Amino acid sequence: MSSSPVAIEPQATALAHHPARWWLATRPAFLSITLAGALLGVAGSGWPAIQQHWPLALLGLLLALLTHAAVNVINDVADHHNGTDAANTARLFPFTGGSRFIQNGVLSVMQMQRLAYGLFALVIAGGLYLVSLRGLPLLLIGFAGVVLGWGYSAPPLRLNSRGLGELSVAACFLLLPQGMAVLLSGNWLPSLLWASLPFAVLTSLLLYINQFPDREADRLAGKWHWVVRLPLTQARAGYGLLVELAYGVLAILLWWQLLPVTAALGLLTLPLSLYASGQLWWHAAEPARLRPAIIATIMAANLFPLLLAVALLLA
């Protein structure tokens, strides 16, 4: 694959004056993982809280999606400045290599920056309103989410370049369901925190596997995440270890009865994760053949919290 635009990527000729370009620049197809995580938090809050505070749930969900959208846009800006997206010739669009809006001339760097700042401004304004209703716990969760989301790629933190990307993503999605629960119930819910642990690990796997096609471009740009730091054979094994961690944690939580037995529904996603792990093991050095593994990883990470949400509502 060349560094020039390919047919499926956004093209300036088609989108340069189309209003939808602002929405598409946020990579909306990938916001589903935040929707799923937020729904896990809503379900964990219980039927009484949902029935009483459903307008707050809708607002909280909207702000979570806007935060993820802002993070996607600022990530594109940061990866333009460090040069990784421009240098990425092995990208698997739309999964890796960024949105290509800057590289293909759909939006300028300044326009993308303004879009990110505007989205973050909306998040902060809406978040402060919700904090006025729920207080300090929600403020801490929201502040952590915005800082980690921004700092994942943007300077001065550049967490992913320092090998902290997976940890920061896991932390965000560990806190997301809890934030929704605090919003709806006013309280921290330890059982929901337990349920969110394997979900957080599976979400970090999205980042991890996407870094394989981007590996060489990221290395040139100085993005020293673990897929770059480790030899390829060790990096591919890391995916399998994280899969074992995610489902091992779920099994332990079930065994210790920290989650209801219905939470075993989450195990239905294990075949997807195992399939992705096997595909990565055989094709880690062949980025063009990793699309099925990436899709399976996305499916597992999205379905897992939805299955747990159903499990918590049935318990």
N, C-alpha and C positions, 0 to 999 in steps of 0.2 A: 504494500500500500504506500502510495506517495503522500507527501505532506500537502499536496494540493487538494482542493475540495473534491469530494466524491458525490455521486448522485443523491445519496440518501441524506447527506448533511444539509443544514440550512443554507440557502443561497441568497445572496444580496438581491439578485434580480427578481426573486419571487417575494421577498419579505421586507425589502428596504423601506417601503412606505405602508406596510400593512400593520394595522393596530395590534394584531395578534402577536407581533414579534416581541412585545414587552412581556407578554404572558409566557411565550415559548422560551424566552431567555432564562426563565427560572427552572427549566427542565421539569415541567409539571408531572411527567410520567413517573418520576422517581420520588415524588412526595408521598406515594402510597405507603411507604414504610412508616412515615410519621403518622399518617392516618391510622394505620393498624395499631401502632403503639399507644396513641391517644385513646383509641377505642378499648384497648386493654385496661387503661386507667379508668375509663368510664364504667366498664363492666365491674371492675374490682371495687368500685365505690358502692355498689349494691343498688337494687331497684328503688328503695325509698329516696336515696339521694338523687338518683337520675330523674325520678318523677318530680321532685321538688325543685331541682336546680338545672333542668335541661337547657334553659337559655344560657346559663353560665357555661355549660358543657359545649354548646355551639360556639360561643365566643372563644373559649379556651382552645378548641380545636382549630378555629380559624387562625388564631395567633401562632399556634404551633406550626401550622402549614406555612404561614408567612415567614416564620423564623427559618424554616428549612429552605424556603425559596431564596431568602436573602443570603443564606450561607452558600447555596449553589452559585449565586451570581458573584459574590465576593471571591469565591474559589476560582472562578474563571478569570477574574481580574488579576488575582495573585499569580495564577499560572501563566497568564500573559506576560506579566512583568518578569517572572523568573525564567521564562523562555521554554518551559516544558511542553506546553501545548503546541507551540510553533514547531518544535523539534520532533514531535511525536509522529513517526511514520508507521508505527505498528498498532495504532489505535483501533479499537473495535467500536465504532460509533453505533448506537448512542451511549454505550456503556462506559467507555473510557475515552480519554483525550479531551474532555470538556465539551461544552455545548457547541463550540466552533463558531459562535456568533461574532467574536472579535476577529478570529483568523480569517473568516470568510466575508467580512465586511458588512454583516447585517446590522450590527450596532458598534459604535466606537467604544474605546476604553472609557472615555468620559461618560458616555451614556450608560454603560454598564455600572460604573461607579455610582452614578446618580440613582440608578434603579436600586442598587444594593442599599445605599444610604436611606432612600425613601422607604424601602421595606422595613429596614431596622427601626426607622422612626415610628412607623405604624405599630410595630411590635412593642416598642418601649411605651408608647402612649397607651395602647390597650392593656399592656401588662401592668402599668402603674394603676390603672383603674381597678383591675382585678386584685392587685395587692392591697388597695384601699379597703377591699371587702374581706380579704383573707389574711392579711398581715405578713409578718416576717418570714414564715416558712416558704410561702409562695415567692416572695422576693428573692430569697436565696436560690431557689430552684431556677427561677427565670433568669437571674443574673448569671448563674453558672452556665445555663444553656446558651445564652447569647455570647458570653466570653469564649466558651469552648468552641462554639460554632464559628465565630469570627477568627479566633486564634488558630483554628485547625490549619489554615493555609496562609492567612494574612500576617505580615510583620506587625509587631516585633516578635510575636510568639512563635509562629510558623511550626506548630506542634508536630505536624506530620513529617516535616523535614528533620525533626529531632528524634524520630522514632517513637513519638507519643501519639500518633494519629489514631491507631486502633483503640488505645486506652481512652482518648478523649471522646471518640464516637461511642464507645461502650458506656461511658459515664453519662453522656447525653441521653441515650436511650434507656438507661437504667432509671434516670430521673424523670423522663417524660411521663410514664404512667403514674408515677407518684405525684407529679405536679397536677395532673388531672384529678387525682383522688383528693388532694388537699383542696383543690378548687371546689369540688362538689361536696365533700364531707367535712372539710375544715380540719382534718386530722391526717397524720401520717399513718399508713397502713402497712405494717411489717409483712403481712402475708403477700401483699402486692409487690413489695420490694423483692421478696424471694422469687415470685413468679417472673419478675422482670430480669433476673440475673441471666438465665439462658437466652432470653430474647436479646439482651445487650451483647452477648458474645456472638450470636448469629448475625446481628447487625454489623458488628465489626468485621465479620467475614466478607461482607459486601465490599468494604474498603480493601480488605486484604487481597482478594482475588482480582479486583480491578487493577491492582498495581502491577500485575504480571505483564500485561500488554504494554504498560507504560514504563516498564522497568528501565530501559536504556535511556529514554528521554528524561526520566526523573533523575537518573544518575548524572547526566550531563548538566542538569539544572541545579544540582546540589540538594535534591530532595532525598535525604538519607533515611528513608523509612526502612522497615525491616526486610522487605522484599529486595531492596537494593543492597542493604548491609550484608545479608546472608548469601552464601553460595546457593545457586539455584536448587540444588538437591535438598538443602536444609530448609529453604524458603517454602518449597512445595510441601514438605513434611509438616511445616507449621500449620497449614490449613487443617490437616487431619487432626492435629493435636487440639486445635480450637474446637473442632466438631466434637471430639471426645469430651472436652471440657463442658460444652453447652449441654449435651444430652446426659453426661454424667452428673452434672449439677441437678438437672431435672429429676433424674432417677433417685438421687440422694434425698431431694426435697420430698419426693413421694414416699420414700422409705421411712423418713423421719416424720411423716404426716404433717409437714409444714405446708403442704398444698393438698387440696382435696383430691380424691382418687380420680375425679373427672379430668384433672390436669394431665393425665396420661394421654389425652388427645394430642398433646404436643408431639408425642413420639411418632405421629403419622407423617411428620415432615422429615424424619430421619432418613428414609430412602433417598430423598432429594439431596440431602447433605452428603450422604455417602457416594451418590453418583457424581456430584461435583468434585468431591475429593479424589475419586478415581480418575476422572477426566483431567484434573490438574496434575495428578501424579504422572500421567503418561504424556501430557502435552504442555508442560510448563515452559519448555523451550520453543514452543510453536504457538505464538500468540494468536495467529489466525484460526486456530482450532479450539480456542477456549470459550467461544460464544455459548455452547451448550452448558458448560460448567458455570458460567456467569449467570445465565438464565435460571438454572437450578438453584443457585445460591440466593438469587432474588426471590424466587418462589418460596423457598424455605423460610427466609427471614420475614416475609410478608404473611405467610399462612400461620406461622407459629403463634404470634400474638393474637390472631383472630381465633384460633382454636382454643387458646387459653382464656380468651374473653368469654367464649361460649361455655367453657368449663366452669369458670367462676360464677356465671349467671345460673348455671344448672346446679351448682353445689348447694 
